[in-house]
Amino acid sequence: MNQSRRNFIKKLPVAASIPFALANVPVRVLGEENTLTQMAAAGGENRRLIILQMHGGNDGLNCVIPVEKYDQYYSIRPNIAIPSKNNARGYIPLDNTLPSDKQVGLHPDMQAMKALYDQGRMAIVQGVSYKNNNGSHFRGRDIWYMGGDYNEYFQSGWIGRYLEGLYAPAEYPRDFPNAAMPDPLAIEMGNDVSLIFHQDGNIPTSIAIPNNPEAFGGFIEDLDGFKDIPGAVDPRGIPPEYLNGSPYYKELKWILGLEDKTKSYAKRLSEQYINGSKIDSGVVYPDKYPFNAPLGSQKNPLSFQLKVIANLLSGGCKTKVFLVKVGGFDTHADQVESYNPTMGSHAALMYHISTAMNAFQQDLRARGYENEVLTVTTSEFGRQVASNASYGTDHGTGAPLFLFGRGVQAGVQGTNPDLTKRTVEMQYDYREVFGSIMEDWMQVERGQLEVIFPGLISKGIDKGGADPVPFSPLPIAQRTITGSEGFISDRFRLEDCYPNPAKDSTTIVFHVNSAYNVTVDLYTQKGEKVKSLVNGLYPVGEHKIAVDLTGLPAGTYIYELKSGFFKEAKKLVITK
């Protein structure tokens, strides 16, 4: 809420536990005691992390469909199951090169996410949760944000501990902004500052942007109750004299100083956003869901948030971590349209995330920031395996997480879930995913990981077995970006045609991992198009197409395959 100075002074005895807002930036009033640990990462100075909160508990089984168990999947949730791939809006096969127990299909409205996967810019981790997941939205989110076990209660979050140590010995907020870090350490899109950003002492290391940064700078001056009050708060930002010597003087002085700090951040963010907005990448972010869904689900809630981040980054913002949020995943009822399970509120959400992330990656690439940003999703829990009678699903346990960016190791980690169970069982503890990202992407050392995730290294992870499992990073993020050429060539490739040299005909051989339209055109060495050899929609897999070369003069030619984003060319010699 927006807390005025007058109201704050009235409520001093309880203010230490009440959140309030400065320029709509929530701040929790607490002591400044900090236990700082050195966590400076070796390298990776320009790398950023975006956390995408899918609030409500995502139904993983309707966005990552277990292909090898499709009949069982359909029988256990017949009123909401996504149709098979042979239907007009059937699931999208993800990757035919994977072993059968990893074969999955994507929701038909996740085509843009499939395109990211094909480009080596998306990874999926199956069955992510924590031991004894109790299905609570609030406690569940706290556990994911604090970075501990189900029975632990931290006053700080794992990103807060990371940032606290990264910039040590400087203390936040006392020593910020400064020349080395003039920008917010972290930014949360929305009206709160979540536990994930709190450092020791329960002081948040982030600010929140409730709207666009252009308007952000004016919030403080215009905020009701922030006018100077005669006899209460000195216009110079000094606490009233009658508080001298009281335990609240230091707290209030710190808060008033934070108001000035927020003004500084707001002004800088506004300038960065405006400067970044001047860069036209040519990318259009999607705005609406094109199919049937409830009215409240049609507008894309993620596009604006990601576009703000792209503008801030290209405007020079050095912020390390961003949190974006999409709600609506608590789909107990009306998850799908009763007459079409491929449409509805959940379909719209997956379309919004898929298309917005695809646009964001294009935008980052055009602006030159694609190598700096990795995005990971999070949700409190998954849904139960069986659907309910209300065309929905109830609270479950595990669910897939998605990673996006040029720095991911594309692929699928984990196997399809056991559908004989009531819920999707945990395969990976959430700290295995986040710990892997912090170690490989953010380049945090093992000793530092122990502070970010207490006990992760020294004790391991309790997955319910006889002994804790030692932490071992999952192959989901790249410490050194090597590109995705190898991943792509395993899935999309143009083979050597045969015979070559050829006289009257040859056979074109290619492999595709998506049902894109495929063209193969023949060119002279000067780049002049001679003939279209192949043009059609081909299913996933290898194809051998005999093509006619009669009537073409002898010489050396180039034949080029195009399929979606993929292009490859080879040489063909025609003899007579």
VEXFI-856826 format. One line per field, with one value per residue (C-alpha): z, y, x; residue number from 1; residue in one letter. Coordinates in nm, 4 decimals, padded with zeros to 6 digits. Layout:
<nodes>
c3	(Z,...)
c2	(Y,...)
c1	(X,...)
n	(NUM,...)
res	(A,...)
</nodes>
This chain:
<nodes>
c3	(00.0000,-00.0336,00.3129,00.3829,00.6228,00.8493,00.8652,00.9106,01.2140,01.3595,01.3250,01.4330,01.7008,01.4421,01.1325,01.1561,01.0209,00.7788,00.4088,00.2557,-00.0787,-00.1969,-00.5469,-00.5565,-00.4734,-00.1781,00.1009,00.4262,00.7272,00.9187,01.0804,00.8790,01.0303,00.7472,00.7421,00.4214,00.2376,-00.0540,-00.3669,-00.6536,-00.9577,-01.1678,-01.5015,-01.6329,-01.5391,-01.8108,-01.7654,-01.6492,-01.5176,-01.5699,-01.3518,-01.4952,-01.2224,-01.3522,-01.0559,-00.9545,-01.0322,-01.3976,-01.5482,-01.7041,-01.8585,-02.0908,-02.2124,-02.2203,-02.3319,-02.2713,-02.6238,-02.5335,-02.2823,-02.4885,-02.4660,-02.0881,-02.0734,-02.2774,-02.0767,-01.7407,-01.8426,-02.1380,-02.0963,-02.1188,-02.3037,-02.6009,-02.9215,-03.0871,-03.3437,-03.6356,-03.5518,-03.6884,-03.3432,-03.2093,-02.9971,-03.1620,-03.1528,-02.9944,-03.0996,-03.2734,-03.1923,-02.8209,-02.6646,-02.6261,-02.2534,-02.3278,-02.6292,-02.5604,-02.7499,-02.6925,-02.6699,-03.0206,-02.9104,-02.8181,-03.1770,-03.1034,-02.8190,-03.0492,-03.2856,-02.9998,-02.9201,-03.2821,-03.2736,-02.9621,-02.7402,-02.5094,-02.2567,-02.0510,-01.7073,-01.6147,-01.2707,-01.0715,-00.7145,-00.3568,-00.0967,00.0800,-00.1468,00.0426,-00.2453,-00.0787,-00.3061,-00.0397,00.1435,-00.1844,-00.3355,-00.0200,-00.0399,-00.4055,-00.3262,-00.0029,-00.1437,00.1381,00.2382,00.3009,00.6794,00.6813,00.7244,00.5992,00.6217,00.3057,-00.0496,-00.2684,-00.5146,-00.2246,-00.0777,-00.4185,-00.4734,-00.1163,-00.1594,-00.5212,-00.4343,-00.0923,00.0907,-00.0270,00.1685,00.0169,00.0419,00.2256,-00.0432,-00.3537,-00.6176,-00.6829,-00.9786,-01.0214,-00.9890,-01.0613,-01.1272,-00.9117,-00.8231,-00.9163,-01.0610,-01.0057,-01.2408,-01.0287,-00.7035,-00.4487,-00.3673,-00.3222,-00.0647,-00.3336,-00.3351,00.0422,00.1883,00.5458,00.7729,00.5509,00.3496,-00.0197,-00.2769,-00.5512,-00.6515,-00.8199,-01.1387,-01.1212,-01.4604,-01.7324,-01.6214,-01.8037,-01.5489,-01.2660,-01.1930,-01.1216,-00.8740,-00.5693,-00.6168,-00.7006,-00.4360,-00.1909,00.1576,00.0541,00.0887,00.3709,00.6924,00.9275,01.2629,01.1500,00.8910,00.8079,00.4368,00.4259,00.4965,00.8656,01.1236,01.3760,01.6825,01.9268,01.7934,01.8877,02.1013,02.0218,01.8553,01.5553,01.4678,01.2780,01.0986,00.9855,00.8755,00.6688,00.5108,00.4224,00.2663,00.0674,-00.0756,-00.2263,-00.3484,-00.5152,-00.6882,-00.8238,-00.9514,-01.0981,-01.2909,-01.4283,-01.5240,-01.7009,-01.9028,-01.9878,-02.0921,-02.3177,-02.4730,-02.5258,-02.6830,-02.9530,-03.0843,-03.3383,-03.3525,-03.5843,-03.3470,-03.2750,-02.9402,-02.9491,-02.7835,-02.7901,-02.7986,-03.1450,-03.0445,-02.7982,-02.4322,-02.1491,-02.2002,-01.9097,-02.0653,-02.4095,-02.3521,-02.3315,-01.9814,-02.0494,-02.3670,-02.2021,-01.9156,-02.1482,-02.3807,-02.0825,-01.9927,-02.3515,-02.3575,-02.0197,-02.1214,-02.4510,-02.2645,-02.0546,-01.7450,-01.5499,-01.3320,-01.2775,-01.2040,-01.3165,-01.2015,-01.4345,-01.3479,-01.5232,-01.3169,-01.3883,-01.3603,-01.0721,-01.3135,-01.0908,-01.3354,-01.6987,-01.7833,-02.1345,-02.3436,-02.2936,-02.6698,-02.7517,-02.5057,-02.7131,-02.6364,-02.3203,-02.0343,-02.0039,-02.3791,-02.3837,-02.1060,-02.2883,-02.6106,-02.4297,-02.2764,-02.5925,-02.8290,-02.5884,-02.5166,-02.8877,-02.9561,-02.6623,-02.7934,-03.1379,-02.9777,-02.7724,-03.0804,-03.2838,-03.0030,-02.9454,-02.5982,-02.6723,-02.5194,-02.1892,-02.0891,-01.9695,-01.8575,-01.6321,-01.5302,-01.1866,-01.0478,-00.6980,-00.8027,-01.0861,-01.1167,-01.0526,-01.3280,-01.3598,-01.4609,-01.2598,-01.3687,-01.4012,-01.7032,-01.4777,-01.2619,-00.8898,-00.7021,-00.7626,-00.7099,-00.9924,-01.3183,-01.6026,-01.5946,-01.9122,-01.9844,-02.2702,-02.4255,-02.6343,-02.3184,-02.2516,-02.3312,-02.5355,-02.4738,-02.2265,-01.8800,-01.7061,-01.8391,-01.8853,-01.5524,-01.4116,-01.4926,-01.2519,-00.9655,-00.8386,-00.9098,-01.1172,-00.8914,-00.8298,-01.0440,-00.9666,-00.6645,-00.7679,-00.6197,-00.8662,-01.1481,-00.9948,-00.8558,-01.2012,-01.3516,-01.0849,-01.1206,-01.4990,-01.6236,-01.3462,-01.2813,-00.9049,-00.7294,-00.5201,-00.1888,-00.2847,-00.3851,-00.0280,00.0943,-00.1760,-00.1134,00.2451,00.2664,-00.1095,-00.1212,00.2368,00.2855,-00.0602,-00.1490,00.0363,-00.2283,00.0096,-00.0351,00.2228,00.1830,00.0489,-00.3144,-00.3712,-00.5882,-00.9465,-01.1993,-01.4666,-01.8277,-01.8852,-01.9036,-02.0742,-01.8756,-02.2060,-02.4938,-02.7796,-03.0030,-03.1081,-03.4412,-03.3172,-03.1655,-03.4849,-03.7205,-03.5309,-03.6092,-03.9332,-04.2072,-04.5784,-04.6808,-04.9925,-05.2892,-05.4957,-05.7536,-05.7607,-06.0274,-06.1817,-06.5363,-06.5680,-06.2049,-05.8474,-05.5047,-05.2479,-04.8879,-04.5895,-04.2285,-04.0514,-03.6894,-03.7492,-04.0026,-04.1780,-04.5481,-04.7181,-05.0329,-05.2201,-05.4988,-05.7538,-05.8218,-06.0488,-05.8833,-05.9441,-05.7298,-06.0116,-05.9436,-06.2023,-06.0781,-05.7797,-05.6913,-05.3800,-05.2423,-04.9921,-04.6325,-04.5035,-04.1730,-03.9129,-04.0176,-04.3079,-04.6660,-04.9990,-05.3012,-05.6598,-05.8736,-06.2498,-06.3972,-06.7665,-06.9895,-06.7553,-06.8970,-06.7594,-06.4852,-06.1129,-05.9219,-05.5651,-05.4171,-05.1045,-04.8549,-04.6525,-04.3788,-04.1220,-03.9694,-04.1139,-04.4279,-04.5734,-04.9174,-05.0981,-05.4354,-05.7259,-06.0469,-06.3601,-06.6473,-07.0001)
c2	(00.0000,00.3653,00.4707,00.8436,00.9990,01.0987,00.7476,00.6052,00.8252,00.7281,00.3595,00.3636,00.0928,-00.1663,-00.0315,-00.2798,-00.5500,-00.3551,-00.3158,00.0243,00.1842,00.4622,00.5643,00.2390,00.0576,-00.1686,-00.1515,-00.3437,-00.1412,-00.3500,-00.3262,-00.2834,-00.5734,-00.7591,-01.0741,-01.0257,-01.3028,-01.2491,-01.3951,-01.2079,-01.4263,-01.5184,-01.3696,-01.3352,-00.9668,-00.8842,-01.1849,-01.1295,-01.3637,-01.3248,-01.5277,-01.5813,-01.6595,-01.8630,-01.7943,-02.0470,-02.3840,-02.4718,-02.7840,-02.9310,-03.2271,-03.0057,-02.8058,-03.0860,-03.3942,-03.7409,-03.8831,-04.2396,-04.2542,-04.0654,-04.3229,-04.3357,-03.9563,-03.9215,-04.1779,-04.0167,-03.6614,-03.7106,-03.3800,-03.1644,-03.3782,-03.2241,-03.4197,-03.6369,-03.4948,-03.6136,-03.3666,-03.0128,-02.8742,-03.1731,-03.1574,-03.0458,-03.3183,-03.1544,-03.3588,-03.6962,-03.7417,-03.7907,-04.1375,-04.2607,-04.1853,-03.8213,-03.7849,-03.5023,-03.2868,-02.9208,-02.7616,-02.6508,-02.2863,-02.3220,-02.3190,-02.0139,-02.2036,-02.4995,-02.2591,-02.1487,-02.5118,-02.5858,-02.2927,-02.4332,-02.1613,-02.3559,-02.6356,-02.8280,-02.9805,-03.2358,-03.2966,-03.0045,-02.9594,-02.9992,-03.2726,-03.2777,-03.0227,-02.9255,-02.7598,-02.4198,-02.1179,-01.8927,-02.1343,-02.2939,-01.9643,-01.8770,-02.2049,-02.1531,-01.7962,-01.8531,-02.1367,-02.3880,-02.7099,-02.7492,-02.7307,-02.4267,-02.0634,-01.7987,-01.4235,-01.3819,-01.5114,-01.6840,-01.3956,-01.1513,-01.3546,-01.3746,-00.9979,-00.9204,-01.1112,-01.0187,-00.6513,-00.6928,-00.5173,-00.2472,-00.2685,-00.2232,00.0205,00.2337,00.2314,00.2385,00.3670,00.4088,00.4489,00.0744,-00.0049,00.2989,00.0932,-00.1174,-00.4515,-00.6227,-00.5194,-00.6817,-00.6086,-00.5505,-00.3877,-00.5913,-00.6829,-01.0606,-01.2658,-01.3914,-01.0509,-01.0064,-01.0125,-01.0877,-00.8498,-00.8923,-00.5815,-00.6153,-00.5685,-00.4805,-00.2238,-00.2775,-00.1173,-00.1172,00.0446,00.1796,00.3539,00.6758,00.7378,00.5842,00.8972,01.1023,00.8626,00.9917,01.3594,01.2890,01.0231,01.1269,01.1854,01.2476,01.6241,01.7742,01.7872,02.0865,01.9718,01.6145,01.5560,01.8241,01.9185,01.8313,01.4678,01.4755,01.2891,01.5064,01.6136,01.4389,01.1053,01.1845,00.9066,00.6736,00.3356,00.4634,00.7619,00.5533,00.3555,00.6663,00.8352,00.5284,00.5280,00.8960,00.8391,00.5541,00.7956,00.9998,00.6796,00.5726,00.9088,00.8620,00.5123,00.6231,00.9079,00.6847,00.4049,00.6505,00.7846,00.4336,00.3234,00.6256,00.5795,00.2092,00.2821,00.4843,00.1663,00.0095,-00.3618,-00.4219,-00.6844,-00.6744,-00.8211,-01.0176,-00.8528,-01.0893,-01.4573,-01.5292,-01.8119,-01.8634,-01.7908,-01.5960,-01.2211,-01.1761,-01.4219,-01.2687,-00.9869,-01.0866,-00.9931,-01.0785,-00.8877,-00.5461,-00.6666,-00.8196,-00.5203,-00.2926,-00.5090,-00.5052,-00.1254,-00.0899,-00.3157,-00.1394,00.1916,00.0916,-00.0634,-00.2862,-00.4588,-00.8245,-00.9955,-00.9310,-01.0932,-01.0960,-01.2477,-01.4072,-01.5146,-01.7314,-02.0801,-02.1969,-02.3782,-02.5712,-02.5027,-02.4007,-02.4636,-02.5446,-02.4625,-02.7428,-02.7856,-02.7671,-02.8699,-02.6930,-02.3515,-02.1637,-01.9901,-02.2270,-02.2361,-01.8563,-01.8447,-02.0839,-01.8877,-01.5629,-01.7009,-01.8807,-01.5879,-01.3216,-01.5183,-01.5729,-01.1999,-01.1167,-01.3419,-01.1835,-00.8399,-00.9207,-01.0595,-00.7482,-00.5218,-00.7227,-00.8556,-01.2168,-01.3477,-01.1721,-01.2923,-01.6255,-01.6743,-01.9512,-02.0191,-02.1090,-02.2132,-02.3202,-02.6720,-02.8708,-03.0152,-03.3606,-03.6191,-03.6686,-03.3875,-03.2988,-03.2704,-02.8915,-02.9073,-02.8274,-02.9740,-02.9587,-02.8907,-03.1413,-03.1676,-03.1616,-02.9689,-02.8826,-02.5689,-02.3906,-02.2125,-01.9669,-01.7978,-01.8488,-01.9590,-02.2633,-02.6196,-02.7091,-03.0402,-03.2222,-03.3166,-03.5928,-03.8398,-03.8528,-03.8856,-04.1973,-04.1440,-04.4157,-04.1774,-03.9133,-03.6311,-03.5798,-03.6964,-03.4944,-03.5807,-03.2676,-03.0418,-02.6796,-02.5972,-02.8357,-02.6217,-02.2819,-02.3994,-02.5199,-02.1842,-01.9934,-02.2092,-02.2300,-01.9186,-01.6673,-01.8356,-01.8611,-02.0733,-02.3786,-02.2106,-01.9236,-02.1621,-02.2903,-01.9433,-01.8862,-02.2279,-02.3275,-02.6931,-02.7522,-02.8397,-02.9509,-03.1670,-03.2398,-03.2578,-03.4629,-03.6257,-03.8694,-04.1495,-04.3139,-04.0486,-03.6948,-03.6651,-03.4694,-03.1629,-03.2050,-02.9320,-03.0240,-02.9670,-02.6853,-02.3686,-02.2877,-02.1524,-02.0583,-01.9887,-02.2132,-02.1617,-02.3998,-02.5177,-02.8713,-02.9008,-02.7743,-02.9922,-03.3028,-03.2087,-03.0094,-03.0907,-03.1118,-03.4188,-03.4615,-03.5429,-03.8536,-03.9087,-03.6046,-03.5339,-03.6015,-03.6073,-03.6157,-03.6618,-03.6686,-03.7426,-03.4641,-03.5887,-03.3778,-03.4144,-03.1808,-03.1749,-02.9699,-02.9847,-02.6660,-02.5973,-02.7088,-02.5552,-02.6586,-02.4223,-02.4522,-02.1526,-02.0702,-01.9835,-01.6189,-01.6568,-01.6628,-01.8948,-02.1719,-02.4038,-02.5032,-02.8624,-02.9148,-02.7178,-02.8649,-02.9410,-03.2395,-03.4217,-03.4652,-03.7060,-03.7865,-03.7402,-03.8501,-03.6670,-03.7546,-03.4395,-03.3948,-03.2192,-03.2792,-02.9792,-02.8041,-02.7090,-02.8764,-02.6828,-02.6277,-02.5247,-02.4528,-02.6114,-02.4470,-02.5816,-02.3485,-02.4687,-02.2201,-02.0554,-02.3202,-02.2723,-02.4856,-02.5024,-02.7534,-02.7899,-02.9925,-03.0704,-03.1464,-03.3274,-03.4093)
c1	(00.0000,00.1018,00.2178,00.2312,00.4780,00.1915,00.0552,00.4002,00.4637,00.1264,00.2127,00.5754,00.5365,00.4311,00.6007,00.8851,00.6563,00.4367,00.5212,00.4651,00.5383,00.7611,00.6619,00.4657,00.7893,00.7157,00.9719,00.9780,01.0920,01.3416,01.6792,01.9964,02.1908,02.3633,02.5750,02.7707,02.9487,03.1824,03.0203,03.1807,03.1299,03.4294,03.3335,02.9823,02.9712,02.7194,02.4955,02.1390,01.8746,01.5008,01.2653,00.9178,00.6648,00.3681,00.1440,-00.1185,00.0413,00.0902,-00.0659,00.2450,00.0659,-00.1357,00.1619,00.4236,00.2319,00.3868,00.3850,00.4846,00.1977,-00.0557,-00.3378,-00.3047,-00.2836,-00.6024,-00.7973,-00.7209,-00.8174,-01.0562,-01.2402,-00.9266,-00.6688,-00.4917,-00.5716,-00.3096,-00.0719,-00.2857,-00.5633,-00.5838,-00.4998,-00.3147,-00.0023,00.3222,00.5915,00.8953,01.1961,01.2043,01.5746,01.5023,01.4631,01.1055,01.0797,01.1637,00.9358,00.6935,00.4498,00.3758,00.0328,-00.0750,-00.0606,00.3084,00.4360,00.6515,00.8159,00.8771,01.0544,01.2820,01.3597,01.4476,01.6911,01.8591,01.7153,01.4838,01.5194,01.2645,01.3220,01.0553,00.9051,01.0443,00.9221,01.0475,01.0058,00.6681,00.5074,00.1911,00.0084,-00.0093,00.0213,00.1690,00.3963,00.4964,00.6006,00.7951,00.9875,01.0780,01.1803,01.3719,01.5846,01.5433,01.3669,00.9954,01.0500,01.2804,01.1827,01.4255,01.3812,01.5883,01.5615,01.8173,01.8513,01.8798,02.1672,02.3312,02.3151,02.4153,02.7376,02.8009,02.8426,03.0060,03.1649,02.9226,02.5971,02.2558,02.0859,02.3431,02.6132,02.3935,02.3661,02.7368,02.9705,03.0172,02.6462,02.4274,02.1138,01.8805,02.0372,01.7106,01.3755,01.0381,00.7515,00.4434,00.3470,00.5439,00.8985,00.8993,01.0877,01.3246,01.5002,01.5342,01.8842,01.9873,01.8011,01.4923,01.5800,01.4899,01.7643,01.5178,01.2616,00.9267,00.8025,00.4221,00.3823,00.6093,00.9310,00.8421,00.5677,00.7675,00.9690,00.6584,00.5049,00.6910,00.6124,00.2489,00.1922,-00.0789,00.0569,00.4164,00.3876,00.5851,00.3854,00.4448,00.5720,00.6181,00.8895,01.1437,01.1362,01.5061,01.4166,01.5121,01.2984,01.1093,01.3061,01.0755,01.2034,01.5645,01.7014,01.4118,01.4614,01.2642,01.4847,01.7404,01.4700,01.2845,01.6053,01.6892,01.3425,01.3571,01.6968,01.5483,01.2925,01.5750,01.7397,01.4177,01.3900,01.7412,01.6629,01.3313,01.4885,01.7633,01.5235,01.2982,01.5915,01.7103,01.3642,01.3187,01.6645,01.6019,01.2640,01.4375,01.5993,01.3648,01.4382,01.1444,01.0025,00.6300,00.5284,00.2001,-00.0966,-00.3938,-00.4834,-00.6308,-00.8657,-01.1515,-01.0843,-01.2494,-01.2320,-00.9906,-00.7450,-00.7183,-00.4681,-00.1017,00.0226,00.3876,00.4682,00.4765,00.6955,00.9542,00.9522,01.0242,01.3237,01.4524,01.4264,01.5977,01.8863,01.9464,01.9170,02.2180,02.0577,02.3002,02.0395,02.1342,01.8013,01.4442,01.1205,00.8196,00.4844,00.1885,-00.1126,-00.4140,-00.2623,-00.4845,-00.7130,-00.9556,-01.2384,-01.2777,-00.9147,-01.0330,-01.3371,-01.5911,-01.6288,-01.2562,-00.9808,-00.7148,-00.8630,-00.9498,-00.7721,-00.4747,-00.4235,-00.4213,-00.1617,00.0693,00.0215,00.1051,00.4237,00.5305,00.4814,00.6090,00.9273,00.9846,00.9430,01.1701,01.4469,01.4181,01.4269,01.7367,01.9090,01.8318,01.9546,02.2729,02.1863,02.0991,02.4221,02.3523,02.0055,01.8665,01.5058,01.3725,01.0130,00.8832,00.5445,00.4407,00.3445,00.1923,-00.1568,-00.2976,-00.2716,-00.6479,-00.8793,-01.1891,-01.5512,-01.5238,-01.2930,-00.9996,-00.7256,-00.6509,-00.3279,-00.0505,00.3237,00.5772,00.5689,00.8065,01.0186,01.1260,01.4533,01.5001,01.7996,02.1089,02.2883,02.0699,02.1690,01.8648,01.6948,01.4725,01.5961,01.4060,01.1549,00.7805,00.5957,00.4320,00.0650,-00.0517,00.0247,-00.2172,00.0261,00.3387,00.6200,00.9336,01.2350,01.4359,01.4388,01.3924,01.7345,01.8976,01.7597,01.8338,02.1684,02.2722,02.1783,02.3680,02.6790,02.6958,02.5171,02.5850,02.9234,02.8915,03.1528,03.0589,03.1340,02.9084,02.6291,02.6288,02.5345,02.2747,02.1164,02.2081,02.3058,02.3016,02.6713,02.7407,02.4314,02.2952,01.9265,01.6682,01.4504,01.2869,01.5397,01.7637,02.0322,02.0488,02.1566,02.4810,02.4328,02.5447,02.4634,02.2128,02.3231,02.0744,02.2874,02.6165,02.9076,03.0687,02.8312,02.9351,02.6349,02.3595,02.4975,02.5606,02.2148,02.0520,02.2568,02.1444,01.7847,01.7886,02.0357,02.0862,02.2824,02.4944,02.2740,02.3426,02.4633,02.6881,02.8096,02.4685,02.3374,01.9571,01.8486,01.9697,01.8223,01.7993,01.8272,01.7283,01.6158,01.3722,01.2568,00.9420,00.6634,00.7705,00.7378,01.0586,01.2020,01.5143,01.6164,01.8946,02.1221,02.4123,02.7406,02.6500,02.3376,02.0824,01.7893,01.7638,01.4914,01.2802,01.3641,01.1486,00.8547,00.6116,00.5193,00.7154,00.6657,00.9363,01.2093,01.4402,01.3256,01.4737,01.3355,01.4300,01.4546,01.4682,01.7734,01.7069,01.7571,01.9994,02.3412,02.6499,02.8198,02.8572,02.5454,02.4397,02.1284,01.9870,01.7357,01.5121,01.2781,01.1554,01.4623,01.6987,01.9072,02.1835,02.3442,02.5646,02.7343,02.5947,02.7832,02.5791,02.7483,02.6343)
n	(1,2,3,4,5,6,7,8,9,10,11,12,13,14,15,16,17,18,19,20,21,22,23,24,25,26,27,28,29,30,31,32,33,34,35,36,37,38,39,40,41,42,43,44,45,46,47,48,49,50,51,52,53,54,55,56,57,58,59,60,61,62,63,64,65,66,67,68,69,70,71,72,73,74,75,76,77,78,79,80,81,82,83,84,85,86,87,88,89,90,91,92,93,94,95,96,97,98,99,100,101,102,103,104,105,106,107,108,109,110,111,112,113,114,115,116,117,118,119,120,121,122,123,124,125,126,127,128,129,130,131,132,133,134,135,136,137,138,139,140,141,142,143,144,145,146,147,148,149,150,151,152,153,154,155,156,157,158,159,160,161,162,163,164,165,166,167,168,169,170,171,172,173,174,175,176,177,178,179,180,181,182,183,184,185,186,187,188,189,190,191,192,193,194,195,196,197,198,199,200,201,202,203,204,205,206,207,208,209,210,211,212,213,214,215,216,217,218,219,220,221,222,223,224,225,226,227,228,229,230,231,232,233,234,235,236,237,238,239,240,241,242,243,244,245,246,247,248,249,250,251,252,253,254,255,256,257,258,259,260,261,262,263,264,265,266,267,268,269,270,271,272,273,274,275,276,277,278,279,280,281,282,283,284,285,286,287,288,289,290,291,292,293,294,295,296,297,298,299,300,301,302,303,304,305,306,307,308,309,310,311,312,313,314,315,316,317,318,319,320,321,322,323,324,325,326,327,328,329,330,331,332,333,334,335,336,337,338,339,340,341,342,343,344,345,346,347,348,349,350,351,352,353,354,355,356,357,358,359,360,361,362,363,364,365,366,367,368,369,370,371,372,373,374,375,376,377,378,379,380,381,382,383,384,385,386,387,388,389,390,391,392,393,394,395,396,397,398,399,400,401,402,403,404,405,406,407,408,409,410,411,412,413,414,415,416,417,418,419,420,421,422,423,424,425,426,427,428,429,430,431,432,433,434,435,436,437,438,439,440,441,442,443,444,445,446,447,448,449,450,451,452,453,454,455,456,457,458,459,460,461,462,463,464,465,466,467,468,469,470,471,472,473,474,475,476,477,478,479,480,481,482,483,484,485,486,487,488,489,490,491,492,493,494,495,496,497,498,499,500,501,502,503,504,505,506,507,508,509,510,511,512,513,514,515,516,517,518,519,520,521,522,523,524,525,526,527,528,529,530,531,532,533,534,535,536,537,538,539,540,541,542,543,544,545,546,547,548,549,550,551,552,553,554,555,556,557,558,559,560,561,562,563,564,565,566,567,568,569,570,571,572,573,574,575,576)
res	(M,N,Q,S,R,R,N,F,I,K,K,L,P,V,A,A,S,I,P,F,A,L,A,N,V,P,V,R,V,L,G,E,E,N,T,L,T,Q,M,A,A,A,G,G,E,N,R,R,L,I,I,L,Q,M,H,G,G,N,D,G,L,N,C,V,I,P,V,E,K,Y,D,Q,Y,Y,S,I,R,P,N,I,A,I,P,S,K,N,N,A,R,G,Y,I,P,L,D,N,T,L,P,S,D,K,Q,V,G,L,H,P,D,M,Q,A,M,K,A,L,Y,D,Q,G,R,M,A,I,V,Q,G,V,S,Y,K,N,N,N,G,S,H,F,R,G,R,D,I,W,Y,M,G,G,D,Y,N,E,Y,F,Q,S,G,W,I,G,R,Y,L,E,G,L,Y,A,P,A,E,Y,P,R,D,F,P,N,A,A,M,P,D,P,L,A,I,E,M,G,N,D,V,S,L,I,F,H,Q,D,G,N,I,P,T,S,I,A,I,P,N,N,P,E,A,F,G,G,F,I,E,D,L,D,G,F,K,D,I,P,G,A,V,D,P,R,G,I,P,P,E,Y,L,N,G,S,P,Y,Y,K,E,L,K,W,I,L,G,L,E,D,K,T,K,S,Y,A,K,R,L,S,E,Q,Y,I,N,G,S,K,I,D,S,G,V,V,Y,P,D,K,Y,P,F,N,A,P,L,G,S,Q,K,N,P,L,S,F,Q,L,K,V,I,A,N,L,L,S,G,G,C,K,T,K,V,F,L,V,K,V,G,G,F,D,T,H,A,D,Q,V,E,S,Y,N,P,T,M,G,S,H,A,A,L,M,Y,H,I,S,T,A,M,N,A,F,Q,Q,D,L,R,A,R,G,Y,E,N,E,V,L,T,V,T,T,S,E,F,G,R,Q,V,A,S,N,A,S,Y,G,T,D,H,G,T,G,A,P,L,F,L,F,G,R,G,V,Q,A,G,V,Q,G,T,N,P,D,L,T,K,R,T,V,E,M,Q,Y,D,Y,R,E,V,F,G,S,I,M,E,D,W,M,Q,V,E,R,G,Q,L,E,V,I,F,P,G,L,I,S,K,G,I,D,K,G,G,A,D,P,V,P,F,S,P,L,P,I,A,Q,R,T,I,T,G,S,E,G,F,I,S,D,R,F,R,L,E,D,C,Y,P,N,P,A,K,D,S,T,T,I,V,F,H,V,N,S,A,Y,N,V,T,V,D,L,Y,T,Q,K,G,E,K,V,K,S,L,V,N,G,L,Y,P,V,G,E,H,K,I,A,V,D,L,T,G,L,P,A,G,T,Y,I,Y,E,L,K,S,G,F,F,K,E,A,K,K,L,V,I,T,K)
</nodes>
